[in-house]
Amino acid sequence: MAVKVIEGLYYTQTDEWLKVEDSVGTVGITDYAQDKLGDIVYLEKTEKGKKVKQTEMLTAIESVKAASDIYAPISGEVIEVNEKVVADSSIINKEPYGEGWIAKIK
């Protein structure tokens, strides 16, 4: 399987990606991670205003194969949550680097 790697993103060893624009980091999981998880069925909603430290658990995700934690690639405060993927987590399988982002941290 060919895995997408997008230029301009930072990647963690735990398969999260980070895109930084104007001091705001958009966080999601990599194409590799979504492929290994299989069909994603649930994303735990992280709360806006939540303070996180780098490498701390940001949220959790469940698929037909497994449950996994998603870790914060940076420290800061969650300023936005992608409500679309909370309502329909399968978007992450279809567009892990686009519409499938999970949260924004500042």
C-alpha positions as CSV (number, residue, x, y, z in Angstrom):
1,M,0.0,0.0,0.0
2,A,1.3,3.4,-0.9
3,V,1.0,5.9,2.0
4,K,0.4,9.6,1.4
5,V,3.0,12.0,2.9
6,I,2.1,15.7,2.5
7,E,4.8,18.3,2.3
8,G,4.5,21.1,4.9
9,L,3.2,18.8,7.6
10,Y,5.0,17.6,10.7
11,Y,4.7,13.9,11.7
12,T,4.9,12.2,15.0
13,Q,6.2,8.7,15.8
14,T,2.7,7.9,17.0
15,D,1.2,8.7,13.6
16,E,-0.3,12.1,14.2
17,W,0.3,15.0,11.8
18,L,0.5,18.7,12.5
19,K,0.1,21.7,10.2
20,V,1.0,25.1,11.7
21,E,-0.5,28.3,10.4
22,D,-0.4,31.6,12.3
23,S,0.5,30.0,15.6
24,V,-2.4,27.5,15.3
25,G,-1.7,23.8,14.9
26,T,-4.2,21.6,13.1
27,V,-4.0,18.0,14.2
28,G,-5.0,14.7,12.6
29,I,-3.9,11.2,12.1
30,T,-1.8,10.0,9.2
31,D,-2.9,8.0,6.2
32,Y,-0.9,5.1,7.5
33,A,-2.7,5.2,10.9
34,Q,-6.1,5.3,9.4
35,D,-5.2,2.4,7.1
36,K,-3.9,0.3,9.9
37,L,-7.0,1.1,12.1
38,G,-9.4,0.1,9.3
39,D,-12.9,1.5,9.3
40,I,-13.1,4.2,12.0
41,V,-16.4,4.1,13.9
42,Y,-15.9,6.5,16.7
43,L,-13.9,9.6,17.7
44,E,-14.1,10.8,21.3
45,K,-14.9,14.5,21.3
46,T,-12.1,16.5,22.9
47,E,-13.4,19.7,24.6
48,K,-12.7,23.2,23.3
49,G,-10.6,25.0,26.0
50,K,-8.9,21.8,27.1
51,K,-5.2,22.4,27.9
52,V,-2.8,19.7,26.6
53,K,0.9,19.1,26.9
54,Q,3.0,17.7,24.0
55,T,2.7,13.8,24.0
56,E,-0.3,13.8,26.3
57,M,-3.5,12.1,25.2
58,L,-5.6,14.5,23.2
59,T,-8.5,12.1,22.4
60,A,-9.3,8.5,21.6
61,I,-10.4,6.8,18.4
62,E,-12.1,3.4,17.7
63,S,-12.3,1.3,14.6
64,V,-13.6,-2.1,13.8
65,K,-10.1,-3.5,14.5
66,A,-8.9,-1.5,17.5
67,A,-9.1,1.4,19.9
68,S,-6.2,3.9,20.0
69,D,-5.2,7.1,21.7
70,I,-4.4,10.2,19.8
71,Y,-1.6,12.3,21.3
72,A,-1.1,16.1,21.2
73,P,1.9,16.9,19.0
74,I,2.3,20.3,20.6
75,S,1.4,21.9,23.9
76,G,-1.4,24.4,24.1
77,E,-5.1,24.9,24.3
78,V,-7.7,23.3,22.1
79,I,-9.4,26.2,20.3
80,E,-11.5,24.2,17.8
81,V,-12.9,20.7,17.4
82,N,-13.9,19.3,14.1
83,E,-17.6,18.6,14.8
84,K,-17.9,16.9,11.4
85,V,-15.6,14.0,12.3
86,V,-17.1,13.7,15.7
87,A,-20.5,13.2,14.0
88,D,-19.1,11.0,11.2
89,S,-15.7,9.6,12.0
90,S,-15.5,7.7,8.7
91,I,-14.4,11.1,7.2
92,I,-11.0,10.4,8.7
93,N,-10.7,7.2,6.5
94,K,-11.6,9.1,3.4
95,E,-9.7,12.4,4.0
96,P,-7.1,12.0,6.8
97,Y,-5.2,15.2,5.7
98,G,-8.2,17.3,4.6
99,E,-11.7,17.2,6.0
100,G,-10.6,14.5,8.5
101,W,-8.6,16.9,10.8
102,I,-9.4,16.4,14.5
103,A,-8.6,19.5,16.5
104,K,-6.8,22.9,16.4
105,I,-4.4,23.8,19.2
106,K,-2.9,27.2,20.0
